[in-house]
Amino acid sequence: MIFVLSDKFDKHADVVCEKLEGNKSPFFRLNLDTESLNNTHINFDGSYWSIFQNNRELNSRKIVSVWVRRPFVEVSLEEENINDPSFRIWRGEWNKTLLGLYNSLKSLRWLNPLANAYRAENKYLQTDVAIKSGFILPDLITSNRKKDLIGFVKKHKNVVMKPMNQEFYKDSSDGLFKGLYVNIITEEHLNSFSEHGENPIVLQAYTDKLYEVRYTVVGNDHHACRIESQNSEQTKIDWRRYDIPNTPHYPFDPPKSIKEKVNLLMKEFGLHYGALDFIVSPSGDWYFLEINTMGQWLWIEDLTGLTISDSIVNFLVKHEEKK
């Protein structure tokens, strides 16, 4: 049995589960959004877990492999701000229970192993491992000391501020939820930075781009997508300010040397899945930016025809057949 951890809104899981169903591969999808969990029963008798959701029952003894899209209770942005004690207790107890479930499954094949995935999400560790794997990275500084930040800007001239924690906030001016993106920052911006009490920020030397790459790895399969982010003013600094009609996406075969370095990085982290971001400079140099261990890929597949979902299905089914 393939165990899929997601939520009912996840289109990525929809695509993979539809293909598993078409292959007649047995799977159980556990949706972890609040509405789904309100209609879920879970039992543990000290030896195995049983889960009841969507009129289906799962016996944990039958699980062979696990695909993680969403490992813990998924709440909406509105629910995130609920301060009701009963809701916070409900959410906390569910998450602790899920941890117990995952601990009992830790010897199985995971895409990705949960501990490895969370370890690899540390951006500072990513920097260390990427350098050891042979990648080059833009110069950066992490500091909350104003003079050091200003000194970095003076040294590199063109600098971006890169949030380490991707948070969403509610804009009081229009009531919409918005994200934090990579932005150009100047010495003038830093003049308002306080000498005391500020959180550390990350500044990174701006790297000129020929194009950017979203590089998705599933097991031994490498899927590279070239993103023409420089075609649009909206996406020149951060392509996540999506302007899909004006930023063509193309599948392509990356250099052998890059594949080898990616394999080294994946091995060091103990990962079977990763969504990596790169900048390719006008001189052809590849700059590593980050790896996301549960990153999105469906828009890449839709735009390019890269068969990422097939790679995920094949990985899960192959290990299901080894039971």
ROMI-106787 format. One record per residue: residue in one letter; x, y, z of N, C-alpha, C in turn. Coordinates in pm, whole numbers, plus 50000, padded with zeros to 5 digits. Atoms other than C-alpha are relative to their C-alpha. Layout:
ROMI-106787
aXYZXYZXYZ;...
***
This chain:
ROMI-106787
m500854988050000500005000050000500885012550000;i499304987250005501295034849905499215010050085;f500624990649906500555060750175500325014149953;v499844986550052499995095950039499555010050106;l500304989749900500145125150284499835013449931;s500284987850075498505156450151498865007650066;d501264994049957495385177850180499065000049881;k500995001950106492185178449979500115010349888;f499874989550101493205209949788501214997949909;d498715001750067496485195849654499844993849861;k500125004750138496395193149273501124990449963;h498895009150026499805176349271499624985850040;a500425013249953498435147649477498874994549914;d501095004550088495335146349255500564992949878;v499435005550123497475140048947500654986650026;v499295012549970499645113249109499024989150040;c500975010149956496715095449276499164994949883;e500755004350118494815094848946500814989849920;k499155009450074497795077648783500184987050077;l499925012249920498155053149071498744991749983;e501285007050018494485044649034499954993549863;g499985005550135494965039848659500904987949988;n499085011549999497855016148728499514988650087;k500525009849902495704997348981501004997550112;s499055000949888498385004549241499285004150127;p500744996849877496885003449592500625011850074;f499524988549925497155036349779498915004850095;f500924993549907495585054850068500475014350016;r499684985749988495485092950064499415005450129;l500444993749876495335109450404500075015149985;n500064985450011494185145450372500075006250139;l499734994349868495415167150658499495014350015;d500664987149979493335198650608498984998350112;t500835000749880491085207350900498644993649973;e501325005850030487805198150729500104984949988;s499855014550016489085163750631500274993250133;l499675006149871490515156850977498814999950095;n501204999949917487215166351137499094988149968;n500775011850039485815136050954500914987749989;t499025010850001488715112551028500084993650138;h499755007249875489165085651293501344992949989;i498715006649996492545072151396500124992350132;n499855008449880493345044051641501404993850002;f498715006849982496575029551781499894991250123;d500165009449888496594998552000501344995550057;g498685003649951500324997452067500784991649901;s499305008250099501124975551767499825005249858;y500214994550134499544991251457498955011050006;w500944988850011497545021451345498914996549900;s501085000750098494175021951174499445014049980;i500474986750035492885052650994498754998749915;f501265000050073489355059450866499775014049943;q500284987150064488815087250612499394997349862;n500665001250131486555091650307499484985849974;n500625013450011484815058350374501024989149965;r498975010150022488125039750350500764997850130;e499235003349880490185022150614501414995849961;l498605003850022493975018550631500544993150124;n499255006949895495894993350839501485002949975;s498634995550021499425006850889500954988549966;r499155011550033500854971550855500094997749850;k500025002150145499964972550486500815010549924;i499284989250067501965004150412501414995349962;v498685003650049505074998650200500855012449973;s499264987750029506055033750088499125012150031;v500704987849958505125069350185500445011649912;w499704987750077504885100549967499505011850081;v500334988549916504965132950165499825012549915;r500274986750056503315163650022499745009950113;r500344991849884501925177550347500064991150123;p499875009649890503115160250666499185003150125;f500704996449876501175179550931498715007649968;v501314993750019497825196650984500145012649916;e499984988550089497245221150701498855009450034;v501024990149969495425252750801500065011249896;s500054988650091494305281650584500665011950066;l499394988049944495815316050628499105006250105;e500934994949899492675326350813500064991750128;e499955008849884492865295851042501305001650078;e498694998449935496535302851114499935010250113;n500104989249900495465333351315498934997550105;i501005003249898492805315851522500694998050135;n499405001049866493645320051890499144992150099;d500885007949915490835298352024500804988450060;p499195010649937492515274952280499614986049955;s500435013550038490405245052177500534996249861;f499475002850134491495248251813501504997550005;r498545001749990495155251851908500354986550064;i499795013249939494925221052132499704989049899;w500395009850101493105201551858501114998249897;r498945000550101495795210551604501274993750058;g498795005149937498635203151845499944985050026;e500135014249971497285169251945500024991749871;w499945007050129496755159151582501454998849953;n498625000350048500335168651496500874990550081;k499255009549917501755149351791499634985549966;t500455013450038499665119251691500634995949866;l499395002950131500935121751332501484996750016;l498605003249974504505122251463500164985650050;g499975013849951503775089951646499794990049887;l500255008550117502365074451329501254999049914;y498834999950088505405085051126501184992550063;n498915007049932507795071451386499874984849980;s500215014350018506215037151349500234995649856;l499795003150142506705039250971501415003449952;k498714994450040510275052250973500904990249927;s499165009950068511785019550846499584997949854;l500505001850136509755021650522500685009749904;r499464991250104510655038850195499165012649992;w500694987150001509765075950206500515008649884;l499664989850099509715102549935499495013450053;n498675002549948511335120050123499934995250145;p499955002349856512405106450465499815013150075;l500424987449940510865132350696501155007350070;a498894993649929513915138850916501015005949902;n499064995050101516155142550609499455012449930;a500624988750070513675165950442500095012750083;y499964988049916513485189750739501435004650025;r498584996249987517255188650789500465007949877;a499554993750125517775198050424499345013549975;e500654987050019515375227650450500805011550061;n499174989549939517975246450658500865006549892;k499324993150110519255272550411501505001350025;y498564998649970522595276250591500714986749978;l499445013150028523215238950577500054997649849;q499995001350146522255239950209501245006649940;t498824992950050525025265350151501254991450017;d498825008249969527605242950317500064987749910;v500035012350079526515211250135500165003149850;a499884996450141526205228949798501455003049963;i498594997050026529765242049821500814987049998;k499295012849995531035207349919499694991649876;s500395007550120529155193449617500575006049873;g499334994050116531055216849387499285011649935;f500744988950059528475243949322500645013450039;i499664986449962529215281049317498735007150042;l501144992749944526955304449513500315014850001;p499774985649984526485342149519500505003150140;d499554995749868528295359649805498805004650082;l501104995449916526035366050103500515003550139;i499744996949859525975379750456498704998950076;t501135000149908523615373150745500385008550120;s499624991149890523605400651005498825008650042;n500914989249958521565424951213500825011950049;r499134988649969524535448451252500015009349880;k500244990750110523805478951042501265003049921;k498794996050072527385488450957500534988749912;d499545011250080528205453450833499144998149876;l500905001050113525155452650611500295010949896;i499694989050090525965486550466501344997649931;g498715003150059529565475550412499884989749888;f500215010250103528335445250213499425006449875;v500604993150114526215467749992501045008449927;k498954991850063529145491249929500974991349922;k499065008950066531355461849837499444994449869;h500555007050116528965445149593499145008749909;k500804990750080526955475149466498564995049981;n501355005450023523995454049344499754988450096;v500265009649893522495434549633498504997550012;v501405003249973519235416249705499854995350143;m500335005449869517585408550036499194987249978;k500595013150023516595371950058499404994750130;p500615005349878514065360850323500354985250019;m499725014049970515085328250491498744992450036;n501255006349957511545321450611498875005849917;q501044995350091508775323650353498675001450074;e501234997449926505955339650552498995007549912;f501064992250062502615353050436499395009150107;y500574990549906501025383450596498765006549937;k501224993550046497705401450574500265015049989;d499764985850025498105435750417498815008150053;s501094992249938496095460450626499365009649901;s500544990250096495635483250324498924994149911;d500995006050090493665458550111499434986850052;g500525012349941493085428350337500434987249931;l499545011750072494905404850099501234993950067;f498815006849949497465378750201501105000749895;k498884998250093500865385250046501254993250053;g498775006749962504245368350045501185009649995;l498764992550003507795380650092500894994249890;y499205004450112510035379249786501405006150007;v498664994350012513625386349690499885013849937;n500074986250050514095423849639501385006650001;i498794991850000516885447549544499995008950124;i499914991349883518135466449851501235008949984;t498934990250015520295497649863500435005250137;e499534993949876522265516650122498925009250058;e501074991249953519375541250140498934992250076;h500985008449929517025513050238500504996750140;l499445004249872519375502950518500155011550100;n499894988649907519485538050663498914999650106;s501105000949902516175530350835500144987650089;f499755011949919517585498050983500535004450136;s499634995549865517845501951360501334994050044;e498745005249944521105497751549499744988850101;h500325010149898519315475751804498614994149975;g501325006350000516465450851815499524994749867;e500425005150130516365441451446500284984949991;n499705014150027516125405051332501124999149896;p498985001750104519015391651122499344999649862;i500465000950138518545396050747501144994649915;v499025005750093520295379550455500085008849876;l499734992750123521835400350179500864991149911;q499285008350096523125383549866500415008649881;a499544992750118525235397649585499124996549881;y500875002450116523025401949280500824993749887;t499335006950110523975378148999499245002549871;d500634998050130523265387748639499524986649945;k500635012550044520995362048477499834999749848;l500405002950137520805347548131498624993650002;y501295006249974517975325448250500094993150135;e500025007449874516925305648559499534985849974;v500325014250018516415268648612499264994850123;r500675008049897513915248648813500344985549968;y499405013150025515545214748847499404990150099;t500735009349914513385186348981500584986049990;v499425013449994514885153149090499024990650069;v500805010649937512865121649160500784987049982;g499185012050011515035091549239501185002549907;n498934998350098517365088048941499595008749881;d500504991850111515235110048714500275014850025;h499714985749993516375145748645499125007449900;h500884992050086513885171148506500415014750011;a499514986249997515385205048415499135008949912;c500844990350072513275235048312500705013549996;r499414986650020514735267148170498875010350009;i501004989449981512765297848284500595013149950;e499524987450058513195329448076499515011850084;s500474990149903512735351748379500365014349962;q499564986550036514535381148220499155006349890;n500894994650102511825385247958498945009350057;s501054992049936509555402448211500595008250114;e499554991549889510235431848441499494994750133;q500625005049877507955415048695500814988850064;t499325012149950510145383948727501535001049995;k498554999050016513675397248668500764997350129;i499325001949872514585397249037499604986950065;d500505012349936512405368349159498894994449912;w500995005550094510565345748913498744995350069;r501215004149928508115336149188498915010849998;r501054990150031506305368749104499444996549862;y500325006450126504845347548829499405009449896;d500544993550117504245362648485500094989949887;i499865011650086503725330048301499895003349850;p500114997550144502555344347964501265006249939;n498834992950054505775364547931501344994050043;t498765006749960508315340148078499954985649952;p500055013850053508615309547852500774990150086;h499375011049927509485276448019500344989049898;y499575010250096511495250547824500674988450072;p499225011349948512655215247906501344999549930;f498695001450065516335209447842500864990450080;d499095009549938519185185847922501145007750064;p498934992449933521525200948184501364993749976;p498655005650018525315196648162500244988150092;k499685011949922526685163548285500605003750135;s499344995949875528795181648545498985004850103;i501044995549908525665197448695499234988050055;k500695012149954523875163848711500804993050109;e499145006849902526835149148897499995007350133;k500014992249876526865177549149498654998950070;v501335001749942523105174749200499904986550070;n500035013449939523495137549266500784999750132;l499224999449877526195144749525499215006850111;l500784992649901523975170149701498844991750052;m501135008449959520975146749703500474988750091;k499475010949919523105118449841500405004850138;e499574994549871524565140450115498825002550092;f501194997349920521095150250231499124987650021;g500835011949987519645115150193498615002049944;l501284996750061516875127549962499774992049872;h500395006150127514975110549680499255010049912;y500714989650074513085142049578500585013550038;g499574986349973514245177949544499645009049884;a500244989650100513225209549361501055010850023;l498864991149985516365230149307499855012249910;d500024987850079516705265849185501425004549970;f498694995350044519645278948984499855012849919;i499814989150095520735310748810501094995749903;v498955001950099522645306748485500405013949950;s499514986750033524795337448421500255001249850;p499704998150143525505352848077501274992749955;s498785007350035528915335448090499814984950006;g500305014249996527215301748140500264993250134;d499785005749868528065296948509498664997250070;w501195003849925525485278848723500195003850146;y499964996049860524795294749062498874993050075;f500995006749917523035273349321499325010250092;l500764991249910520255291549509499434992350118;e500605007549891518345265549711499404987049951;i500755012150028516655231749728498804999650092;n501245001449924513065226149840499644985249999;t500205014549991512355191049966498554995849981;m501405003150029508585193449913499465010149900;g500334989050090508605218949633498974996549894;q501035001550103505915224449372500644996549865;w499495003850131506315209949023498924999449893;l501065002650096502905207548858499975010449887;w500034989850106503135240848672501124997549898;i498915003550091506465229348526499554989049904;e500495011150082504885197148403498975004949898;d501054994950089501895215648257500585008349885;l499454990950100504065240948071501004993449906;t498895005550079506835218347945499784985749953;g500185014050034505525182847928500984990850070;l499105008449921508265170748163499164990550086;t500845010449938506975138248314500364997850147;i499635000849859507605145848681499044990950076;s500975008549930504385129448799500234985249969;d499705013950035505295097648610501194994950080;s498835004049922508665097048788499604997050144;i500465002249863506905099949125499224986950009;v500775012450002504445072249037500934988049988;n499085011350021507245049548912500824997250126;f499245001849877509265055649229499164992950105;l500875005849897506325047249455499584985749965;v500465013250042505105017549253501134989950008;k498855009149996508585002449225500224994750140;h499775004449863508885001449602498784992650056;e501185007749962505304989149642500164985749952;e499855013450056506194959549419501044991750074;k498965007349927509144950749645499514994550134;k500515003949868506884943449944500144985050024;
***
